[in-house]
């Protein structure tokens, strides 16, 4: 890494992203779940365990709620996007 970094004065193109994730306290709502096996970072699990203990709930339920919120946010975007493959594959059949 002996190369020098050359900086330029180009303008930065930044955009504001809406904060759509709920606060940890909003993740304590219960809901039916499906059992899966997943590896998470220790710091994430420790964080959710601490918040869950403070709210007298399950950290796993909070993580599930977070994933549900993420799914709700992007599910419509996913169904609206079209890669064109379905039309191509239908024509091939």
C-alpha positions as CSV (number, residue, x, y, z in Angstrom):
1,X,0.0,0.0,0.0
2,X,2.7,2.5,-0.9
3,X,0.6,4.2,-3.5
4,X,-0.5,7.8,-2.7
5,X,-4.2,8.5,-2.7
6,X,-5.1,11.3,-5.1
7,X,-8.2,13.3,-4.0
8,X,-10.3,15.4,-6.3
9,X,-12.9,18.2,-5.7
10,X,-15.7,16.4,-7.4
11,X,-19.2,17.1,-6.0
12,X,-20.6,14.4,-3.8
13,X,-24.0,13.0,-4.8
14,X,-25.8,12.2,-1.6
15,X,-29.4,11.2,-1.1
16,X,-31.5,10.9,2.0
17,X,-32.9,7.5,2.7
18,X,-36.1,7.3,4.7
19,X,-35.7,5.5,8.1
20,X,-38.3,2.8,7.7
21,X,-37.0,0.4,10.4
22,X,-39.0,0.4,13.7
23,X,-37.3,1.2,17.0
24,X,-36.3,-1.8,19.1
25,X,-39.2,-1.2,21.5
26,X,-41.7,-1.6,18.6
27,X,-40.4,-5.0,17.8
28,X,-42.0,-6.7,20.9
29,X,-45.3,-7.5,19.1
30,X,-45.9,-11.3,18.9
31,X,-46.7,-13.3,15.8
32,X,-46.6,-16.9,14.6
33,X,-43.2,-18.1,13.2
34,X,-41.5,-20.8,11.2
35,X,-38.4,-22.4,12.7
36,X,-35.2,-21.8,10.7
37,X,-31.5,-22.1,11.5
38,X,-29.5,-18.9,11.0
39,X,-26.1,-17.7,12.2
40,X,-26.1,-14.1,13.5
41,X,-23.2,-12.0,14.8
42,X,-22.6,-12.1,18.5
43,X,-23.1,-8.3,18.8
44,X,-26.6,-8.5,17.1
45,X,-27.7,-11.3,19.4
46,X,-26.4,-9.5,22.5
47,X,-28.2,-6.3,21.4
48,X,-31.5,-8.0,20.9
49,X,-31.2,-10.0,24.1
50,X,-30.6,-6.8,26.1
51,X,-33.5,-5.0,24.6
52,X,-35.8,-8.0,24.9
53,X,-34.9,-8.4,28.6
54,X,-35.7,-4.7,29.2
55,X,-39.1,-5.2,27.5
56,X,-39.8,-8.6,29.1
57,X,-40.1,-10.4,25.7
58,X,-38.2,-12.8,23.5
59,X,-35.2,-11.6,21.5
60,X,-36.1,-14.1,18.7
61,X,-39.6,-12.6,18.4
62,X,-38.0,-9.1,18.1
63,X,-35.7,-10.3,15.3
64,X,-38.6,-12.0,13.5
65,X,-40.6,-8.7,13.7
66,X,-37.6,-6.8,12.3
67,X,-37.5,-9.1,9.3
68,X,-41.2,-8.8,8.8
69,X,-40.9,-5.0,8.7
70,X,-38.1,-5.3,6.2
71,X,-40.2,-7.7,4.1
72,X,-43.2,-5.4,4.2
73,X,-41.1,-2.5,3.1
74,X,-39.6,-4.2,0.0
75,X,-42.2,-6.8,-1.0
76,X,-44.1,-4.5,-3.2
77,X,-40.9,-3.3,-4.9
78,X,-40.0,-6.9,-5.6
79,X,-43.3,-7.8,-7.2
80,X,-43.3,-4.6,-9.3
81,X,-39.8,-5.3,-10.7
82,X,-39.7,-7.4,-13.9
83,X,-36.5,-8.9,-15.2
84,X,-38.3,-9.9,-18.4
85,X,-37.4,-13.5,-17.8
86,X,-40.9,-14.7,-17.2
87,X,-42.0,-13.5,-20.6
88,X,-39.0,-15.1,-22.2
89,X,-39.4,-18.4,-20.4
90,X,-43.2,-18.4,-21.3
91,X,-42.3,-18.0,-24.9
92,X,-39.8,-20.8,-24.8
93,X,-42.3,-23.3,-23.4
